[in-house]
């Protein structure tokens, strides 16, 4: 089959790879209907050392179950499913606590020995613990919105939950990428009264406003902190969503928080910088978040996607086939595209 | 009157200072019955630059109200009171949210223009928002235990609350000082099933065991992390209380936490080190805490002190008069004393 392989910074190729086969009785094979490119895929795209053998990549997909192992009971061939961006056994202590990303048998698509999602098919370990059936037809127009349940919408939601967003709260969102915009949508869904998004790209901040942002702050660093203080009686935001992953953005996020407030961070940390507890101590600012246990949130978020009450698919601004994936990476890295949808 | 003044590292003196007088109609004057030396007083004692004029110091006291301003209604002359280590107006948005340390009119004993607690008397700003009446006689044997409500017991409690301690939890406590031991007591009070204290001073770890610790880990750094993992099925602790304040202890605390766990930190941060979100991200470890809003916790903790159910006064292992304060600092700095009680 064909799948996306990354060989180093700027070097993404669509190649012939071995067809996946069932290896364990708990596996399922899924034919990919829709996948996409994630902001976190851009980190290796920007910095990975050359690797002649290459690494499979992509971790978001919706597809149709093609074959199941003998122990799989939750899904069967023909089922339309969405997969969170990590697999999990669904049974361990962490899965039972809704922290599927800490599953003792868990893993991430594209890690050595696994398939990446940006391909024609995927072998899914622990299919029962991982896959979630979608109650629509494979050609349903909601499919791109349901694909966001794999990662970007739950990740925005995880930032909002980690930041303790509650009805009536003032929320600041650092990052105007697809995760940041999903964070705006999630904060709005959770009842935030005021949502301040930090961004300077009009097409993104316009979507942020449609998703519920009430204020846009184009400034950065000290000026952004000052501007948000002005907007919040000098106090800062109850909840701050950090959706970038650099030390600079994390440092800004911590300074945007109100006394007793929380920063929910979901940007994959690119450096160890940004957190000086001396800036948090006197104000009791908390820091929570991390890799999103998407599997735990899908059940909660899916009804609002199915009903059309929230449309998280608007972060997709380009659609391509598998052969267009390398161009998609380039467009996202150049910030010409927000998030690229792929129909293999 | 006489009061303690710090002139620099290692230079604490008891001097004649002006008697306090009412300045604002919301002030009260309190004659100090009991005060003590805090671990956080040791930071300036170890590192403060020489200051010829000196700074007043001490922030924990129980005393008798001597005089009140015209607008004070909550306390009157003759009342026995405890003061949290910060004053607060009791009326602002933050006070109403139980974050009295962020009070818009708040301050810390010993800051310029205020009295320190290690003296004969204190002018208390915003007496109604700050002082809490004690329903015992001034010679009650519980007075030292009630004095701990000023700081050390609520601060241990704040670490436990910030770390999300719940019944059945496994808790690790970094720091065997008075705050760490109070954290052990607070975690026990909140129903922790297992409490692992990091420490190597037998007299301290013995008290920790009496306060509810189930395990003592004398190792530090990597070895401590390994040892705690061994004790917790390889997982780490649900809640970690960081009661030291150095980058090293904070880094250790973050590594002791279980996936999805929380570190509650209350050690005054001495450097900006210790937090690398890359070590927290994959495991969703949260960090909360900061300066303890003691005023918010006094009402909750006092009944358990009055009933004798918990005795937080056992952290006091030496008692002195005001003239013994300089020796008290030395004894605590040399770790010959855990916490010194002062009867001015």
Contacts between the chains, C-beta under 8 A, distances in Angstrom:
chain1	res1	chain2	res2	distance
A	94	B	259	5.9
A	94	B	260	7.1
A	97	B	260	6.3
A	99	B	259	5.8
A	99	B	260	4.4
A	99	B	284	6.3
A	101	B	259	7.8
A	101	B	282	7.2
A	101	B	284	6.8
A	102	B	259	3.4
A	102	B	260	6.4
A	102	B	283	6.2
A	102	B	284	7.1
A	162	B	286	7.5
A	235	B	93	8.0
A	250	B	277	6.6
A	259	B	94	5.9
A	259	B	99	5.8
A	259	B	101	7.8
A	259	B	102	3.4
A	260	B	94	7.1
A	260	B	97	6.3
A	260	B	99	4.3
A	260	B	102	6.4
A	262	B	288	7.8
A	265	B	277	6.6
A	265	B	281	7.9
A	268	B	281	6.9
A	269	B	276	7.9
A	269	B	277	4.5
A	269	B	278	4.7
A	269	B	281	5.4
A	271	B	278	7.9
A	272	B	276	3.6
A	272	B	277	7.0
A	272	B	278	5.5
A	274	B	277	7.0
A	275	B	275	3.9
A	275	B	276	7.7
A	275	B	277	6.1
A	275	B	287	7.9
A	276	B	269	7.9
A	276	B	272	3.6
A	276	B	275	7.7
A	277	B	250	6.6
A	277	B	265	6.7
A	277	B	269	4.5
A	277	B	272	7.1
A	277	B	274	7.0
A	277	B	275	6.1
A	277	B	287	7.7
A	278	B	269	4.7
A	278	B	271	7.9
A	278	B	272	5.5
A	280	B	290	6.1
A	281	B	265	7.9
A	281	B	268	6.9
A	281	B	269	5.4
A	281	B	289	7.8
A	281	B	290	4.5
A	281	B	291	6.0
A	282	B	101	7.2
A	282	B	290	6.6
A	282	B	291	5.4
A	283	B	102	6.2
A	283	B	290	6.6
A	284	B	99	6.3
A	284	B	101	6.8
A	284	B	102	7.1
A	284	B	288	7.6
A	284	B	289	7.0
A	284	B	290	3.8
A	284	B	291	6.7
A	284	B	293	7.4
A	285	B	290	7.1
A	286	B	162	7.5
A	286	B	286	6.7
A	286	B	287	6.6
A	286	B	288	3.7
A	286	B	289	7.7
A	287	B	275	7.9
A	287	B	277	7.7
A	287	B	280	8.0
A	287	B	286	6.6
A	287	B	287	4.6
A	287	B	288	7.5
A	288	B	262	7.8
A	288	B	284	7.6
A	288	B	286	3.7
A	288	B	287	7.5
A	288	B	288	7.5
A	289	B	281	7.8
A	289	B	284	7.0
A	289	B	286	7.6
A	290	B	280	6.1
A	290	B	281	4.5
A	290	B	282	6.5
A	290	B	283	6.6
A	290	B	284	3.8
A	290	B	285	7.1
A	291	B	281	6.0
A	291	B	282	5.4
A	291	B	284	6.7
A	293	B	284	7.5
